[in-house]
Amino acid sequence: MAEEVRTQVPGNIWKVQVKPGDTVAAGDLLFIMEVMKTEVEHRSETAGTVSAVAIEEGQEGVEADLVAVVIS
């Protein structure tokens, strides 16, 4: 089963915490966005392996952009 992690609001990708091949647990931090001068953390909903990361630090994200895929 694959979890597609997407941005929930527009903002800048401030910090990417994972890379393809990383193992994550449910609740692990995947990336941080800066939204209106506030840091917004995005965490994995499932445990698994990161199969893809589709963003880079400093990139601007819009709502519903694909950020990462976690395969459980």
PyMOL CGO cylinders between C-alpha atoms (Angstrom):
from pymol import cmd
from pymol.cgo import CYLINDER

trace = [
    CYLINDER, 0.00, 0.00, 0.00, 1.35, 3.44, -0.89, 0.3, 1, 1, 1, 1, 1, 1,
    CYLINDER, 1.35, 3.44, -0.89, 0.77, 6.68, 1.00, 0.3, 1, 1, 1, 1, 1, 1,
    CYLINDER, 0.77, 6.68, 1.00, 1.00, 9.75, -1.23, 0.3, 1, 1, 1, 1, 1, 1,
    CYLINDER, 1.00, 9.75, -1.23, 2.07, 12.68, 0.94, 0.3, 1, 1, 1, 1, 1, 1,
    CYLINDER, 2.07, 12.68, 0.94, 0.80, 16.00, -0.45, 0.3, 1, 1, 1, 1, 1, 1,
    CYLINDER, 0.80, 16.00, -0.45, 1.00, 19.61, 0.63, 0.3, 1, 1, 1, 1, 1, 1,
    CYLINDER, 1.00, 19.61, 0.63, -2.13, 20.81, 2.37, 0.3, 1, 1, 1, 1, 1, 1,
    CYLINDER, -2.13, 20.81, 2.37, -1.64, 24.55, 1.78, 0.3, 1, 1, 1, 1, 1, 1,
    CYLINDER, -1.64, 24.55, 1.78, 0.55, 26.72, -0.47, 0.3, 1, 1, 1, 1, 1, 1,
    CYLINDER, 0.55, 26.72, -0.47, 3.96, 27.63, 0.97, 0.3, 1, 1, 1, 1, 1, 1,
    CYLINDER, 3.96, 27.63, 0.97, 7.72, 27.19, 0.73, 0.3, 1, 1, 1, 1, 1, 1,
    CYLINDER, 7.72, 27.19, 0.73, 9.36, 23.83, 1.33, 0.3, 1, 1, 1, 1, 1, 1,
    CYLINDER, 9.36, 23.83, 1.33, 11.70, 24.74, 4.17, 0.3, 1, 1, 1, 1, 1, 1,
    CYLINDER, 11.70, 24.74, 4.17, 13.25, 21.41, 5.24, 0.3, 1, 1, 1, 1, 1, 1,
    CYLINDER, 13.25, 21.41, 5.24, 13.07, 17.90, 3.75, 0.3, 1, 1, 1, 1, 1, 1,
    CYLINDER, 13.07, 17.90, 3.75, 13.82, 15.25, 6.39, 0.3, 1, 1, 1, 1, 1, 1,
    CYLINDER, 13.82, 15.25, 6.39, 13.72, 12.08, 4.23, 0.3, 1, 1, 1, 1, 1, 1,
    CYLINDER, 13.72, 12.08, 4.23, 15.18, 10.68, 1.03, 0.3, 1, 1, 1, 1, 1, 1,
    CYLINDER, 15.18, 10.68, 1.03, 14.27, 7.65, -1.11, 0.3, 1, 1, 1, 1, 1, 1,
    CYLINDER, 14.27, 7.65, -1.11, 15.14, 4.43, 0.68, 0.3, 1, 1, 1, 1, 1, 1,
    CYLINDER, 15.14, 4.43, 0.68, 14.64, 5.83, 4.20, 0.3, 1, 1, 1, 1, 1, 1,
    CYLINDER, 14.64, 5.83, 4.20, 12.50, 3.79, 6.58, 0.3, 1, 1, 1, 1, 1, 1,
    CYLINDER, 12.50, 3.79, 6.58, 9.89, 5.78, 8.49, 0.3, 1, 1, 1, 1, 1, 1,
    CYLINDER, 9.89, 5.78, 8.49, 7.46, 5.03, 11.30, 0.3, 1, 1, 1, 1, 1, 1,
    CYLINDER, 7.46, 5.03, 11.30, 3.95, 6.41, 11.56, 0.3, 1, 1, 1, 1, 1, 1,
    CYLINDER, 3.95, 6.41, 11.56, 4.27, 9.94, 12.90, 0.3, 1, 1, 1, 1, 1, 1,
    CYLINDER, 4.27, 9.94, 12.90, 7.84, 10.54, 11.66, 0.3, 1, 1, 1, 1, 1, 1,
    CYLINDER, 7.84, 10.54, 11.66, 8.55, 14.01, 10.30, 0.3, 1, 1, 1, 1, 1, 1,
    CYLINDER, 8.55, 14.01, 10.30, 8.81, 14.03, 6.49, 0.3, 1, 1, 1, 1, 1, 1,
    CYLINDER, 8.81, 14.03, 6.49, 9.13, 17.74, 5.68, 0.3, 1, 1, 1, 1, 1, 1,
    CYLINDER, 9.13, 17.74, 5.68, 8.48, 21.24, 7.01, 0.3, 1, 1, 1, 1, 1, 1,
    CYLINDER, 8.48, 21.24, 7.01, 6.79, 24.03, 5.06, 0.3, 1, 1, 1, 1, 1, 1,
    CYLINDER, 6.79, 24.03, 5.06, 6.85, 27.73, 5.80, 0.3, 1, 1, 1, 1, 1, 1,
    CYLINDER, 6.85, 27.73, 5.80, 3.34, 29.10, 5.49, 0.3, 1, 1, 1, 1, 1, 1,
    CYLINDER, 3.34, 29.10, 5.49, 2.76, 32.78, 6.31, 0.3, 1, 1, 1, 1, 1, 1,
    CYLINDER, 2.76, 32.78, 6.31, 5.90, 32.88, 8.52, 0.3, 1, 1, 1, 1, 1, 1,
    CYLINDER, 5.90, 32.88, 8.52, 4.78, 29.75, 10.40, 0.3, 1, 1, 1, 1, 1, 1,
    CYLINDER, 4.78, 29.75, 10.40, 6.43, 26.32, 10.24, 0.3, 1, 1, 1, 1, 1, 1,
    CYLINDER, 6.43, 26.32, 10.24, 3.98, 23.56, 9.31, 0.3, 1, 1, 1, 1, 1, 1,
    CYLINDER, 3.98, 23.56, 9.31, 5.18, 19.98, 9.91, 0.3, 1, 1, 1, 1, 1, 1,
    CYLINDER, 5.18, 19.98, 9.91, 4.04, 17.12, 7.68, 0.3, 1, 1, 1, 1, 1, 1,
    CYLINDER, 4.04, 17.12, 7.68, 4.34, 13.62, 9.16, 0.3, 1, 1, 1, 1, 1, 1,
    CYLINDER, 4.34, 13.62, 9.16, 3.92, 10.13, 7.78, 0.3, 1, 1, 1, 1, 1, 1,
    CYLINDER, 3.92, 10.13, 7.78, 0.58, 8.49, 8.49, 0.3, 1, 1, 1, 1, 1, 1,
    CYLINDER, 0.58, 8.49, 8.49, 1.98, 4.99, 7.95, 0.3, 1, 1, 1, 1, 1, 1,
    CYLINDER, 1.98, 4.99, 7.95, 5.17, 3.06, 8.58, 0.3, 1, 1, 1, 1, 1, 1,
    CYLINDER, 5.17, 3.06, 8.58, 7.16, 2.04, 5.54, 0.3, 1, 1, 1, 1, 1, 1,
    CYLINDER, 7.16, 2.04, 5.54, 9.92, 2.94, 3.10, 0.3, 1, 1, 1, 1, 1, 1,
    CYLINDER, 9.92, 2.94, 3.10, 10.15, 6.24, 1.25, 0.3, 1, 1, 1, 1, 1, 1,
    CYLINDER, 10.15, 6.24, 1.25, 10.07, 5.33, -2.45, 0.3, 1, 1, 1, 1, 1, 1,
    CYLINDER, 10.07, 5.33, -2.45, 10.14, 8.85, -3.89, 0.3, 1, 1, 1, 1, 1, 1,
    CYLINDER, 10.14, 8.85, -3.89, 10.64, 12.48, -2.88, 0.3, 1, 1, 1, 1, 1, 1,
    CYLINDER, 10.64, 12.48, -2.88, 9.24, 14.92, -5.44, 0.3, 1, 1, 1, 1, 1, 1,
    CYLINDER, 9.24, 14.92, -5.44, 10.29, 18.26, -3.91, 0.3, 1, 1, 1, 1, 1, 1,
    CYLINDER, 10.29, 18.26, -3.91, 13.45, 20.10, -2.90, 0.3, 1, 1, 1, 1, 1, 1,
    CYLINDER, 13.45, 20.10, -2.90, 14.22, 22.51, -0.09, 0.3, 1, 1, 1, 1, 1, 1,
    CYLINDER, 14.22, 22.51, -0.09, 13.48, 26.08, -1.15, 0.3, 1, 1, 1, 1, 1, 1,
    CYLINDER, 13.48, 26.08, -1.15, 10.87, 25.03, -3.68, 0.3, 1, 1, 1, 1, 1, 1,
    CYLINDER, 10.87, 25.03, -3.68, 7.43, 26.65, -3.57, 0.3, 1, 1, 1, 1, 1, 1,
    CYLINDER, 7.43, 26.65, -3.57, 4.59, 24.21, -3.13, 0.3, 1, 1, 1, 1, 1, 1,
    CYLINDER, 4.59, 24.21, -3.13, 0.97, 24.74, -4.02, 0.3, 1, 1, 1, 1, 1, 1,
    CYLINDER, 0.97, 24.74, -4.02, -1.99, 22.99, -2.42, 0.3, 1, 1, 1, 1, 1, 1,
    CYLINDER, -1.99, 22.99, -2.42, -2.10, 19.23, -3.17, 0.3, 1, 1, 1, 1, 1, 1,
    CYLINDER, -2.10, 19.23, -3.17, 1.44, 19.02, -4.66, 0.3, 1, 1, 1, 1, 1, 1,
    CYLINDER, 1.44, 19.02, -4.66, 2.88, 15.51, -4.39, 0.3, 1, 1, 1, 1, 1, 1,
    CYLINDER, 2.88, 15.51, -4.39, 5.82, 15.60, -1.97, 0.3, 1, 1, 1, 1, 1, 1,
    CYLINDER, 5.82, 15.60, -1.97, 6.69, 11.98, -1.19, 0.3, 1, 1, 1, 1, 1, 1,
    CYLINDER, 6.69, 11.98, -1.19, 5.49, 8.41, -1.50, 0.3, 1, 1, 1, 1, 1, 1,
    CYLINDER, 5.49, 8.41, -1.50, 5.77, 5.98, 1.44, 0.3, 1, 1, 1, 1, 1, 1,
    CYLINDER, 5.77, 5.98, 1.44, 5.27, 2.26, 0.70, 0.3, 1, 1, 1, 1, 1, 1,
    CYLINDER, 5.27, 2.26, 0.70, 4.14, 0.12, 3.63, 0.3, 1, 1, 1, 1, 1, 1,
]
cmd.load_cgo(trace, "trace")
